[in-house]
Amino acid sequence: MSVTIYVGLVGEGINVWRPVLAEQERDDVFRILGTQPTGETWQFTPGDLVRCRQHVFAGGEAGLVAYEKAAA
């Protein structure tokens, strides 16, 4: 089952989050799916296994953000 997680964009000057589809592998570990748009630099890329945690964004909405690569 796919879920939406958020990946940080690199080099934006402020915190910018890209919603991406991911598949849960175990507990807090997800595999990023899809493709990266041309011209964007993501903190993590499609195919990466990442750990996610809950985050409250500036607008008050909450979501899962990728914060580190996970071991396979």
PyMOL commands that set and color helices and strands:
alter all, ss='L'
color gray80, all
select strands_A, chain A and resi 2-8+17-26+29-32+49-56+62-69
alter strands_A, ss='S'
color yellow, strands_A
deselect
rebuild
show_as cartoon
